[in-house]
């Protein structure tokens, strides 16, 4: 593409999250930054409705878009990510793929390889990295030692193709690895999970210990009575609180020079730039394409989160045999 050409973009999958991808792409197109070519959904009525809302063409077969666009966002069922992403990446089309990156590690490897072979960029949609609270807190993170994380919501009014670990806990699995350090290996995983209202695991808890000694205790449930998306963690001389739902972040620290510990407590509520996380995520990917830089959440990052999720699921499976659930 020449420098004055706009990226041609499309949203593949327009369900509960995909329709927001379409809306954001259309809004960016309205600003003149990209050209919104269309949306695609296997359900013709859904595709037509979302296309009408965003002033673009409707497609029911994603293959029709190959060769017509420069960038796609893929928010289809997880089991389809690999086939769709590999087809576009192999054709040289940049792809933003919603979490989890794929259903298996082998599929993730195939997607990463397709990206490397063609040079098309692959980004994993780990939305919470772009939450304003996380954006504000991330520069203040030093050496996290212990995490307590709760992600609870009522049973979702949407189709569920994966269990709660791949559905929602993966947000926190990604965030913890990112904050501890992508080069720090996992030393041990312990986990329990149970199906409650579906045939998949609906509630789970995982305890993850890293080689550097950091520990994360993560609870995820999609059968709660309220919505909770909170992370608390301790690092040397400070305590961080992060609420993704309310977009709140604070850092409590001690002044080692204070005459008494209680006199040295300082609570810093961090300033938030309240940008829609999905808008920030898509914009960051577009910038990586325009500037030819590495996407902020790479395919390898997505694979790393998936690998940890797979490890958690294996421990859940092992524990389930003792509960006589299998």
C-alpha positions as CSV (number, residue, x, y, z in Angstrom):
1,X,0.0,0.0,0.0
2,X,1.1,3.5,-0.7
3,X,1.2,5.9,2.2
4,X,-2.0,7.8,1.1
5,X,-4.1,4.6,0.9
6,X,-6.5,3.8,3.7
7,X,-6.6,0.3,5.2
8,X,-9.7,-1.6,4.1
9,X,-11.1,-3.4,7.1
10,X,-13.9,-5.8,8.0
11,X,-15.4,-7.4,11.1
12,X,-15.7,-11.2,11.0
13,X,-18.3,-12.4,13.5
14,X,-20.9,-10.0,14.8
15,X,-22.2,-11.6,17.9
16,X,-22.2,-10.1,21.4
17,X,-18.6,-8.9,21.1
18,X,-18.2,-8.8,17.4
19,X,-20.8,-6.2,16.9
20,X,-18.8,-3.9,19.0
21,X,-15.7,-4.6,16.9
22,X,-17.9,-3.6,13.9
23,X,-19.1,-0.4,15.6
24,X,-15.6,0.7,16.5
25,X,-14.2,0.0,13.1
26,X,-17.1,2.0,11.5
27,X,-16.5,4.9,13.9
28,X,-12.8,4.9,13.0
29,X,-13.8,4.8,9.3
30,X,-16.1,7.8,9.9
31,X,-13.0,9.7,11.1
32,X,-11.3,9.0,7.8
33,X,-8.6,6.7,9.1
34,X,-9.8,3.4,7.4
35,X,-12.3,2.2,4.9
36,X,-15.0,0.0,6.4
37,X,-15.7,-2.6,3.7
38,X,-18.1,-4.8,5.5
39,X,-19.2,-7.2,8.3
40,X,-19.6,-11.0,8.1
41,X,-21.7,-13.4,10.1
42,X,-23.0,-16.8,9.3
43,X,-26.4,-15.6,10.2
44,X,-27.7,-13.5,7.3
45,X,-30.1,-11.5,9.4
46,X,-27.5,-10.6,12.0
47,X,-25.0,-9.7,9.3
48,X,-27.6,-7.5,7.5
49,X,-28.6,-5.8,10.8
50,X,-25.1,-5.0,11.9
51,X,-24.1,-3.8,8.4
52,X,-27.1,-1.5,8.3
53,X,-26.2,0.0,11.7
54,X,-22.6,0.7,10.5
55,X,-23.2,1.7,6.9
56,X,-21.3,-1.1,5.2
57,X,-21.8,-4.3,3.2
58,X,-23.0,-7.6,4.7
59,X,-21.4,-11.0,4.0
60,X,-22.2,-14.5,5.2
61,X,-19.1,-16.2,3.9
62,X,-15.8,-14.8,5.2
63,X,-14.0,-16.3,2.2
64,X,-15.6,-13.6,0.0
65,X,-13.5,-11.0,1.8
66,X,-10.1,-12.6,1.2
67,X,-8.1,-10.3,-1.1
68,X,-10.5,-7.4,-0.6
69,X,-9.4,-6.2,2.8
70,X,-6.1,-5.4,4.5
71,X,-7.2,-6.0,8.1
72,X,-9.9,-8.1,9.8
73,X,-11.0,-8.5,13.3
74,X,-12.1,-12.0,14.1
75,X,-14.7,-12.5,16.9
76,X,-16.2,-15.9,15.8
77,X,-16.5,-19.0,18.0
78,X,-13.0,-20.1,19.2
79,X,-13.1,-23.4,17.3
80,X,-13.1,-21.4,14.0
81,X,-10.3,-18.9,14.8
82,X,-7.5,-21.0,13.3
83,X,-9.1,-21.7,10.0
84,X,-10.3,-18.2,9.4
85,X,-7.1,-16.4,10.7
86,X,-4.8,-18.7,8.8
87,X,-6.7,-18.0,5.6
88,X,-6.4,-14.3,5.9
89,X,-2.9,-14.2,7.3
90,X,-1.7,-16.5,4.4
91,X,-3.2,-14.0,2.0
92,X,-1.3,-11.1,3.6
93,X,-4.2,-9.7,5.6
94,X,-3.5,-8.5,9.1
95,X,-5.7,-10.2,11.8
96,X,-6.9,-9.2,15.2
97,X,-8.2,-12.4,16.8
98,X,-10.3,-12.3,20.0
99,X,-9.2,-14.3,23.0
100,X,-8.6,-17.2,23.4
101,X,-6.3,-17.1,20.3
102,X,-7.3,-20.6,19.5
103,X,-8.8,-23.8,20.9
104,X,-5.5,-25.7,21.0
105,X,-1.8,-24.9,21.2
106,X,-1.3,-26.6,17.8
107,X,-3.8,-24.2,16.2
108,X,-2.1,-21.2,17.8
109,X,1.2,-22.4,16.4
110,X,-0.3,-22.7,13.0
111,X,-1.6,-19.1,13.2
112,X,1.7,-17.8,14.4
113,X,3.5,-19.6,11.6
114,X,1.1,-18.2,9.0
115,X,1.7,-14.7,10.2
116,X,5.5,-15.2,10.1
117,X,5.4,-16.7,6.6
118,X,3.4,-13.9,5.0
119,X,4.5,-11.0,7.1
120,X,0.9,-10.1,8.0
121,X,0.5,-9.0,11.6
122,X,-1.3,-11.2,14.2
123,X,-2.7,-9.7,17.4
124,X,-4.5,-11.4,20.2
125,X,-7.5,-9.5,21.6
126,X,-6.7,-9.4,25.3
127,X,-9.0,-6.6,26.1
128,X,-8.1,-6.0,29.8
129,X,-4.6,-4.8,28.9
130,X,-6.4,-1.8,27.4
131,X,-8.7,-1.1,30.3
132,X,-8.0,2.5,31.5
133,X,-7.4,1.2,35.0
134,X,-4.7,-1.2,33.8
135,X,-3.2,1.4,31.5
136,X,-2.9,3.8,34.5
137,X,-1.5,1.1,36.8
138,X,1.0,-0.7,34.5
139,X,3.8,1.9,34.7
140,X,3.7,1.6,38.5
141,X,4.1,-2.1,38.6
142,X,7.6,-3.2,39.8
143,X,7.8,-6.7,41.2
144,X,4.4,-8.3,42.0
145,X,4.6,-11.0,44.7
146,X,1.1,-12.1,45.4
147,X,-2.2,-11.7,43.5
148,X,-5.8,-12.1,44.6
149,X,-8.1,-12.0,41.6
150,X,-11.9,-12.4,41.4
151,X,-13.8,-12.4,38.1
152,X,-17.5,-13.2,38.7
153,X,-20.6,-12.5,36.6
154,X,-24.2,-13.8,36.2
155,X,-24.7,-16.5,33.6
156,X,-24.2,-14.8,30.2
157,X,-27.0,-14.4,27.8
158,X,-24.9,-15.5,24.9
159,X,-23.7,-18.7,23.3
160,X,-20.9,-20.5,25.2
161,X,-18.5,-22.5,23.1
162,X,-15.8,-22.8,25.9
163,X,-15.6,-23.3,29.6
164,X,-15.1,-20.4,32.1
165,X,-11.3,-20.8,32.0
166,X,-11.1,-20.0,28.3
167,X,-14.1,-17.7,28.4
168,X,-13.1,-15.3,31.2
169,X,-10.3,-16.5,33.4
170,X,-7.9,-16.2,30.4
171,X,-8.1,-12.4,30.8
172,X,-6.4,-12.7,34.2
173,X,-4.1,-15.5,33.2
174,X,-2.8,-13.2,30.5
175,X,-2.6,-10.1,32.8
176,X,-0.7,-12.0,35.6
177,X,1.9,-13.3,33.1
178,X,2.3,-9.9,31.6
179,X,2.8,-8.2,35.0
180,X,5.1,-10.8,36.5
181,X,7.1,-11.0,33.2
182,X,6.7,-13.0,30.0
183,X,10.1,-14.5,30.6
184,X,9.2,-15.9,34.0
185,X,8.2,-19.5,33.8
186,X,5.3,-21.2,35.6
187,X,6.5,-23.5,38.4
188,X,3.3,-25.0,39.6
189,X,-0.5,-25.0,39.0
190,X,-3.3,-26.2,41.2
191,X,-6.9,-25.8,40.2
192,X,-10.4,-26.9,40.8
193,X,-13.5,-26.3,38.6
194,X,-17.0,-27.6,38.4
195,X,-19.9,-27.5,35.9
196,X,-23.0,-26.0,37.5
197,X,-25.6,-24.9,34.9
198,X,-23.9,-26.0,31.7
199,X,-22.0,-29.1,30.5
200,X,-18.7,-27.1,30.8
201,X,-16.8,-25.8,33.8
202,X,-18.7,-22.7,35.1
203,X,-16.7,-21.9,38.2
204,X,-13.0,-22.4,38.8
205,X,-10.1,-21.4,41.1
206,X,-6.5,-21.6,40.1
207,X,-3.3,-21.1,42.2
208,X,-0.3,-20.4,40.0
209,X,3.2,-20.2,41.3
210,X,6.0,-18.7,39.1
211,X,9.7,-19.6,39.2
212,X,10.5,-16.3,40.8
213,X,8.2,-17.1,43.7
214,X,5.3,-14.9,42.7
215,X,1.9,-16.5,43.4
216,X,-1.5,-15.7,41.8
217,X,-4.8,-17.0,43.2
218,X,-7.5,-16.6,40.6
219,X,-11.3,-17.2,41.0
220,X,-13.5,-17.1,37.9
221,X,-17.3,-17.8,37.8
222,X,-20.1,-17.2,35.4
223,X,-22.9,-18.1,37.9
224,X,-22.6,-15.2,40.3
225,X,-25.3,-12.8,41.5
226,X,-23.2,-9.7,40.8
227,X,-20.4,-8.7,38.4
228,X,-17.0,-8.5,40.0
229,X,-13.7,-7.9,38.0
230,X,-11.2,-7.0,40.7
231,X,-7.4,-7.6,41.0
232,X,-5.4,-7.0,44.1
233,X,-1.7,-7.6,44.3
234,X,1.2,-6.9,46.6
235,X,4.7,-5.8,45.5
236,X,7.7,-4.5,47.5
237,X,6.5,-1.6,49.6
238,X,3.1,-1.2,47.9
239,X,-0.4,-2.7,47.5
240,X,-2.3,-2.3,44.2
241,X,-6.0,-2.4,43.6
242,X,-7.5,-2.7,40.2
243,X,-11.2,-2.7,39.3
244,X,-11.8,-3.3,35.7
245,X,-15.5,-2.8,36.0
246,X,-15.4,0.7,37.6
247,X,-12.1,1.6,35.9
248,X,-10.5,2.3,39.2
249,X,-6.8,1.8,40.2
250,X,-5.0,2.8,43.3
251,X,-1.6,2.2,44.9
252,X,-1.0,2.1,48.6
253,X,2.6,2.5,49.7
254,X,4.7,3.1,52.8
255,X,7.2,5.7,53.4
256,X,10.2,3.9,55.0
257,X,11.4,7.1,56.5
258,X,8.2,7.7,58.5
259,X,8.5,7.8,62.3
260,X,5.7,5.2,62.5
261,X,4.4,2.8,59.8
262,X,0.8,4.2,60.2
263,X,2.1,7.7,59.6
264,X,3.8,6.7,56.3
265,X,0.8,5.2,54.5
266,X,0.0,6.9,51.2
267,X,-3.0,6.0,49.0
268,X,-2.6,7.2,45.5
269,X,-5.8,7.0,43.4
270,X,-4.5,6.9,39.8
271,X,-5.8,9.3,37.2
272,X,-7.8,7.5,34.5
273,X,-8.1,8.3,30.8
274,X,-11.5,6.9,30.2
275,X,-11.1,5.5,26.7
276,X,-13.3,2.5,25.6
277,X,-10.9,-0.5,25.9
278,X,-11.9,-2.1,22.6
279,X,-11.4,1.2,20.8
280,X,-7.9,1.4,22.4
281,X,-7.2,-2.2,21.4
282,X,-8.2,-1.7,17.8
283,X,-6.4,1.6,17.5
284,X,-3.2,0.1,18.9
285,X,-3.4,-2.7,16.2
286,X,-4.0,-0.2,13.4
287,X,-1.0,1.8,14.6
288,X,1.2,-1.3,14.6
289,X,0.2,-1.9,11.0
290,X,0.7,1.8,9.9
291,X,4.1,2.1,11.6
292,X,5.1,-1.5,10.9
293,X,5.8,-2.3,14.5
294,X,5.1,-5.3,16.7
295,X,1.4,-5.5,17.8
296,X,1.1,-4.8,21.6
297,X,-0.4,-8.3,22.2
298,X,1.3,-10.7,19.9
299,X,0.3,-14.1,18.7
300,X,3.0,-15.5,21.1
301,X,1.4,-13.6,24.0
302,X,-2.0,-15.2,23.1
303,X,-0.4,-18.6,22.9
304,X,1.3,-18.1,26.3
305,X,-2.1,-17.3,27.9
306,X,-3.7,-20.3,26.2
307,X,-0.9,-22.6,27.4
308,X,-1.5,-21.5,31.0
309,X,-5.2,-22.0,30.5
310,X,-4.6,-25.5,29.2
311,X,-2.5,-26.2,32.2
312,X,-5.3,-25.0,34.5
313,X,-7.8,-27.2,32.7
314,X,-5.6,-30.2,33.0
315,X,-5.4,-29.7,36.8
316,X,-9.2,-29.3,36.9
317,X,-9.7,-32.5,35.0
318,X,-7.4,-34.3,37.4
319,X,-9.3,-33.0,40.4
320,X,-12.7,-33.7,38.8
321,X,-11.9,-37.5,38.9
322,X,-11.7,-37.3,42.7
323,X,-15.0,-35.5,42.8
324,X,-16.7,-38.2,40.7
325,X,-17.7,-35.6,38.2
326,X,-16.2,-37.6,35.3
